[in-house]
Each structure stands twice: as structure tokens, then as C-alpha cells.
Amino acid sequence: MRMAILKVARLGHPILRTVAAPVAAGELHKPEVQRMIDDMIETMAEYDGAGLAAPQVHVSKQITVYAVNANPRYPHAPAIPLTVLVNPRITALSDEQEEDWEGCLSVPDLRGKVPRYTRVRVEALDRHGKKLEFVADGFHARVVQHETDHLFGKVYLDRMRSFESLSFVREFLRYHAGATVPEE
């Protein structure tokens, strides 16, 4: 089966500000939906994303994919196995939040500090319609919240308390991430 790299919607495209439609469990078994999920996974990997939501690839459906394993965009992040969430619902398990850096394939070349709940319960269907329920902590919780936001017309910029941390990636790497950035 051939997979495709999909075009990623960028900030300003109306689909990123639209609430995505829930997916009927019976719809998940259609070959075109399974192919789209595979294409989303391939697209996420191609662009070194930690996750990708269907609206980001111009599909208004409540489907997200995420995985982190030696990702160059998130070099210090713990490994997170490949996960597909359909119709996810997120519940914070405490009021505790942590502010940390985020980026987004739909908001290229920028990073900013975003507060997120540190521990959340996730309820969803997997790609085959099986019910999933688990608790995500730390960076995993951040990724799930970021991707789920896309399904409800939100991007990480909407969650920032202040734009003072908003940085282009090059400046983020130079001044905030401790990386060495070559001069132009």
C-alpha cells in the first residue's frame, strides 16, 4: 500500500478554526479512512511532528495521531508509542499546570510557552473502533492536549498566557534551548 505525504494547513486556513466532526465507529473500517490515518502517520514522520490532527491535513474529522521516538524537534522528550485517537475526550485530573515550549506544524518556524495540565484522563476510540481509556502525564499529556485542541478549532497560540516567549525557531534554539545555531 502506498502512503502519501499530505499538505499541512497553515495558520490562517479556516479549517484550523473549525470544530471537527466526530467519526462514527462504522466509518473507521472504511479503507479510505484507514488510508488517511496511515497518510497522517507518514506525514507526521516526514515533518518530525510529535503529533498531527486530521484538520491539519484539511480533513474535518476528530482523528489525531502522535508518537515520539528520538524526534529531532523534541530531542529531550520521553518516548511515546504511536497512538491513534478517534473522538478523544480529555479530562484534567488536577488543577496543576506546567508551562513549557510548544511548536506546531501548522504554525511553522515558531515556538512559545504554553500552560498545560500535567495529568489528564484520555477517553477515545482507536483506529479500529476499540475503546481506549488511559492516563497521560507530563509531556505525553501535553501532546494529547495539543492535538485534541486542533479538533476543536484551537492552536497553541490560543493557550499562551503571554506572547513574550513567542520566538522563531532559530532564536528559540539560540537563546532558549541551549543549542548552538550557526551564524547565517
Sine and cosine of phi, psi and omega as CSV:
sin_phi,cos_phi,sin_psi,cos_psi,sin_omega,cos_omega
0.00,0.00,0.75,-0.67,0.03,-1.00
-1.00,0.08,0.72,-0.69,0.10,-0.99
-0.97,-0.26,0.33,-0.94,-0.05,-1.00
-0.80,-0.60,0.52,-0.85,0.16,-0.99
-1.00,0.05,0.85,-0.53,-0.07,-1.00
-1.00,-0.03,0.44,-0.90,0.05,-1.00
-0.96,0.27,0.75,-0.67,-0.02,-1.00
-1.00,-0.07,0.80,-0.60,0.06,-1.00
-0.93,0.37,0.65,-0.76,0.00,-1.00
-0.96,-0.29,0.40,-0.92,0.00,-1.00
-0.75,0.66,0.76,-0.65,-0.07,-1.00
0.91,-0.41,-0.44,0.90,0.05,-1.00
-0.96,0.29,0.75,-0.66,-0.06,-1.00
-0.85,0.53,-0.45,0.90,-0.04,-1.00
-0.89,0.45,-0.46,0.89,0.00,-1.00
-0.96,0.28,-0.22,0.98,-0.01,-1.00
-0.92,-0.38,0.26,0.97,-0.03,-1.00
-0.94,-0.34,0.65,-0.76,0.09,-1.00
-0.96,0.30,0.82,-0.57,-0.04,-1.00
-0.97,0.24,0.46,-0.89,-0.01,-1.00
-0.98,0.21,0.65,-0.76,0.12,-0.99
-0.89,0.47,0.41,-0.91,-0.02,-1.00
-0.97,-0.25,0.79,-0.61,0.08,-1.00
-0.94,0.33,0.65,-0.76,-0.04,-1.00
-0.81,0.58,-0.63,0.78,0.00,-1.00
-0.91,0.41,-0.44,0.90,-0.01,-1.00
-0.94,0.34,-0.45,0.89,-0.06,-1.00
-0.90,0.44,-0.42,0.91,-0.06,-1.00
-0.99,0.12,-0.10,1.00,0.00,-1.00
-0.95,0.32,0.69,-0.72,-0.01,-1.00
-0.83,0.56,-0.60,0.80,-0.03,-1.00
-0.93,0.37,-0.51,0.86,0.04,-1.00
-0.96,0.28,-0.68,0.73,0.03,-1.00
-0.90,0.44,-0.62,0.79,0.04,-1.00
-0.91,0.42,-0.66,0.75,0.02,-1.00
-0.89,0.46,-0.66,0.75,0.03,-1.00
-0.88,0.48,-0.71,0.70,0.05,-1.00
-0.87,0.49,-0.66,0.75,0.02,-1.00
-0.91,0.41,-0.60,0.80,0.06,-1.00
-0.89,0.45,-0.67,0.74,0.01,-1.00
-0.89,0.45,-0.70,0.72,0.01,-1.00
-0.90,0.44,-0.65,0.76,0.01,-1.00
-0.91,0.41,-0.71,0.71,0.05,-1.00
-0.83,0.55,-0.72,0.69,-0.01,-1.00
-0.91,0.42,-0.67,0.75,-0.02,-1.00
-0.85,0.53,-0.62,0.78,-0.06,-1.00
-0.98,-0.20,0.26,0.97,0.01,-1.00
0.81,0.59,0.61,0.80,0.05,-1.00
-0.98,0.19,0.47,-0.88,0.13,-0.99
-0.99,0.11,-0.36,0.93,0.00,-1.00
-0.25,-0.97,0.16,-0.99,0.01,-1.00
-0.39,-0.92,0.70,-0.71,0.04,-1.00
-0.94,-0.34,0.51,-0.86,-0.05,-1.00
-0.80,0.60,-0.66,0.75,0.04,-1.00
-0.86,0.51,-0.44,0.90,0.02,-1.00
-0.93,0.37,-0.32,0.95,0.06,-1.00
-0.91,-0.42,0.53,0.85,0.15,-0.99
0.92,0.38,0.47,0.88,0.04,-1.00
-0.84,-0.55,0.90,-0.43,-0.06,-1.00
-1.00,0.08,0.93,0.37,0.02,-1.00
-0.74,-0.67,0.52,-0.85,-0.01,-1.00
-0.99,0.11,0.97,0.26,0.03,-1.00
-0.72,-0.70,0.74,-0.67,0.13,-0.99
-0.76,-0.65,0.44,-0.90,0.14,-0.99
-0.76,-0.65,0.54,-0.84,0.10,-0.99
-0.40,-0.92,0.42,-0.91,0.04,-1.00
-0.15,-0.99,0.57,-0.82,0.08,-1.00
-0.67,-0.74,0.83,-0.55,0.05,-1.00
-0.41,-0.91,0.98,-0.19,-0.03,-1.00
0.81,0.58,0.74,0.68,-0.03,-1.00
-0.99,0.15,0.83,-0.56,-0.03,-1.00
-0.90,0.43,-0.40,0.91,0.05,-1.00
-0.98,0.22,-0.37,0.93,-0.01,-1.00
-0.71,-0.70,0.92,0.39,-0.17,-0.99
-0.90,0.44,-0.41,0.91,-0.05,-1.00
-0.97,-0.23,0.09,1.00,-0.04,-1.00
-0.97,0.25,0.59,-0.81,0.07,-1.00
-0.93,0.36,0.43,-0.91,0.01,-1.00
-0.92,0.39,0.66,-0.75,0.08,-1.00
-0.76,-0.65,0.80,-0.60,-0.03,-1.00
-0.92,0.38,0.41,-0.91,0.06,-1.00
-0.84,0.55,0.80,-0.59,-0.03,-1.00
-0.70,-0.72,0.66,-0.75,0.11,-0.99
-0.90,-0.44,0.82,-0.58,0.04,-1.00
-0.89,-0.46,0.77,-0.64,0.06,-1.00
-0.89,-0.46,0.76,-0.65,-0.02,-1.00
0.80,0.59,0.75,0.67,-0.07,-1.00
-0.94,0.35,0.54,-0.84,0.14,-0.99
-0.79,-0.61,0.78,-0.62,-0.08,-1.00
-0.92,-0.39,0.73,-0.68,0.06,-1.00
-0.80,-0.60,0.83,-0.56,0.06,-1.00
-0.92,0.38,0.68,-0.74,-0.01,-1.00
-0.99,-0.12,-0.10,1.00,0.13,-0.99
-0.35,-0.94,0.11,-0.99,0.05,-1.00
-1.00,0.09,-0.08,1.00,-0.07,-1.00
-0.92,0.39,0.79,-0.62,0.06,-1.00
-0.81,-0.58,0.40,-0.92,0.07,-1.00
-0.75,-0.66,0.67,-0.74,0.04,-1.00
-0.99,-0.12,0.80,-0.60,0.01,-1.00
-0.49,-0.87,0.18,-0.98,-0.08,-1.00
-0.96,0.28,0.64,-0.77,0.12,-0.99
-0.67,-0.74,0.42,-0.91,0.15,-0.99
-0.70,-0.71,0.03,-1.00,-0.05,-1.00
-0.39,-0.92,0.67,-0.74,0.03,-1.00
-0.90,0.45,-0.42,0.91,0.02,-1.00
-1.00,0.05,-0.14,0.99,0.06,-1.00
-0.80,-0.60,0.93,0.37,-0.17,-0.99
-0.90,0.43,0.52,-0.85,0.14,-0.99
0.94,0.33,0.24,0.97,0.04,-1.00
-0.80,-0.60,0.45,-0.90,0.11,-0.99
-0.67,-0.75,0.47,-0.88,0.07,-1.00
-0.37,-0.93,0.37,-0.93,0.02,-1.00
-1.00,0.08,0.78,-0.63,-0.10,-0.99
-0.78,-0.62,0.77,-0.64,0.10,-0.99
-0.98,0.20,0.69,-0.73,0.04,-1.00
-0.62,-0.78,0.47,-0.88,0.11,-0.99
-0.90,0.44,0.61,-0.79,-0.06,-1.00
-1.00,0.08,-0.26,0.96,-0.04,-1.00
-0.52,-0.85,0.84,-0.54,-0.03,-1.00
-0.71,-0.70,0.49,-0.87,0.16,-0.99
-1.00,-0.07,0.71,-0.70,0.00,-1.00
-0.90,-0.44,0.79,-0.61,0.11,-0.99
-0.82,-0.57,0.77,-0.64,-0.07,-1.00
-0.27,-0.96,0.00,-1.00,0.21,-0.98
-0.96,-0.28,0.48,-0.88,0.13,-0.99
-1.00,0.06,-0.08,-1.00,-0.09,-1.00
-0.91,0.40,-0.25,0.97,0.00,-1.00
-0.96,-0.27,0.10,0.99,0.04,-1.00
1.00,-0.01,0.08,1.00,0.03,-1.00
-0.98,0.20,0.66,-0.75,0.00,-1.00
-0.94,0.34,0.70,-0.71,0.08,-1.00
-0.88,-0.47,0.62,-0.78,0.16,-0.99
-0.51,-0.86,0.83,-0.55,-0.01,-1.00
-0.42,-0.91,0.21,-0.98,0.06,-1.00
-0.95,-0.31,0.72,-0.69,0.05,-1.00
-0.91,-0.42,0.69,-0.73,-0.01,-1.00
-0.87,-0.50,0.38,-0.92,0.17,-0.98
0.83,0.56,-0.75,-0.66,-0.05,-1.00
-0.88,0.48,-0.61,0.79,0.04,-1.00
-0.86,0.51,-0.70,0.71,0.03,-1.00
-0.88,0.47,-0.63,0.78,0.02,-1.00
-0.88,0.47,-0.73,0.68,-0.02,-1.00
-0.88,0.47,-0.72,0.70,-0.01,-1.00
-0.87,0.49,-0.70,0.72,0.00,-1.00
-0.91,0.42,-0.67,0.74,0.01,-1.00
-0.86,0.50,-0.76,0.65,-0.05,-1.00
-0.93,0.37,-0.64,0.77,0.01,-1.00
-0.91,0.42,-0.59,0.81,0.07,-1.00
-0.80,0.60,-0.64,0.77,-0.01,-1.00
-0.86,0.52,-0.50,0.87,-0.03,-1.00
-0.96,0.28,-0.25,0.97,-0.03,-1.00
-0.88,-0.48,0.41,0.91,0.11,-0.99
0.97,0.24,0.40,0.92,-0.02,-1.00
-0.90,-0.43,0.53,-0.85,0.17,-0.99
-0.84,-0.54,0.26,-0.97,-0.11,-0.99
-0.85,0.52,-0.48,0.87,0.02,-1.00
-0.85,0.53,-0.54,0.84,0.00,-1.00
-0.92,0.40,-0.39,0.92,-0.06,-1.00
-1.00,-0.09,-0.21,0.98,-0.04,-1.00
-0.92,0.39,0.70,-0.72,0.04,-1.00
-0.97,0.26,-0.48,0.88,-0.05,-1.00
-0.46,-0.89,0.50,-0.87,0.06,-1.00
-1.00,-0.03,0.13,0.99,-0.01,-1.00
-0.87,0.49,-0.49,0.87,0.00,-1.00
-1.00,0.05,-0.21,0.98,-0.06,-1.00
-0.85,0.52,0.83,-0.56,-0.11,-0.99
-0.64,-0.77,0.53,-0.85,0.22,-0.98
-0.94,0.35,0.47,-0.88,-0.07,-1.00
-0.83,0.57,-0.68,0.73,-0.03,-1.00
-0.86,0.52,-0.69,0.72,0.02,-1.00
-0.96,0.30,-0.59,0.81,0.09,-1.00
-0.84,0.55,-0.76,0.66,-0.01,-1.00
-0.89,0.45,-0.63,0.77,-0.04,-1.00
-0.95,0.31,-0.70,0.71,-0.19,-0.98
-0.95,-0.31,-0.31,0.95,-0.12,-0.99
-0.84,-0.54,-0.39,0.92,-0.09,-1.00
-0.98,-0.22,-0.11,0.99,0.02,-1.00
0.97,0.24,0.17,0.99,0.00,-1.00
-1.00,0.04,0.38,-0.92,0.08,-1.00
-1.00,-0.04,0.79,-0.61,0.00,-1.00
-0.90,-0.43,0.81,-0.59,-0.01,-1.00
-0.92,0.39,0.49,-0.87,0.06,-1.00
-0.93,0.36,0.47,-0.88,0.03,-1.00
-0.97,0.25,0.00,0.00,0.00,0.00
